[in-house]
């Protein structure tokens, strides 16, 4: 899937991976977030239904996850 911001030229390309046998890999995605020049700024990895990590090119990780209360939360991890 490709999502484009027509005002700024930024875009995201997201790949939904196929589910394997016995449900292994259910909901897995990976993708890239790019600026208007086509440079990759962030990479996305995880599961759309459970957690999603947004890794900035300079090693800053944003971890998105669903809490037990089914609320989307965000943590920032810097290395």
N, C-alpha and C positions, 0 to 999 in steps of 0.2 A: 504494500500500500504506500502511496506517495501523498503527502500532505504539503501544500504550498501556501505560504503567506504571500499573496499577490502584491501587497503594499511594500513589503520589505525585500522580497526575493528569497527569504529563508525557507528551508524545506526539511522535511523528515521523511526518510525512507525506512519503512518498518516491514520486516518479514515475519509472518506467522508460520512457525515450523509445524510440519505435520505430526500428528499424534502417532506414536509407535504402538506395537502390540501391547496388550494388557494395560492400556492407558498411560504408558510411560511417555513422558514429554508433553503431557496435556497442558495447553495454554502457554507454551514457550514462545517467546518472541525475541528478536534482536533487531537492532536498527541503528541508524545514524542521524544526527541532527546537524544540518549544514547551514553555514552563513550564505549571504547573497553571492559570494564569489565561488561557492562550491567546496569550501574548506570544511572538513569535519570538525565540529566543536565538541560534540558529546556523542557517546555511544550508549545505547540502551541494551540491557540484557535482563532476562528474568521471565516471570510468568504474568500475563495480563490479569489473571484472577487471584493472585496471591501477593507477589512482590515484584518490584521493578527497580533496577539499579541504573542510574544515569551517571556515567563516568565521563568527567571532563577530560579533555586532552592533557591537561597539566596535572593529572592524578588526583583531582578532587572528586570524591564519590558522593552522589546524592542517592540515598536508599529510600525508596518509596515502598510502603508495605501496608497491608490491611491489619489493623489491630483486632483484638478479640471482640471489640465493640463494633466491628465492621466499619471503622472510620479510617480513612486514608491519612497516614502520617508520613512525615519526612524527617530524615536524619542526615546530617552532613558529616562526612568523615574525610579528614585531610591527612595525606601521607607525605 
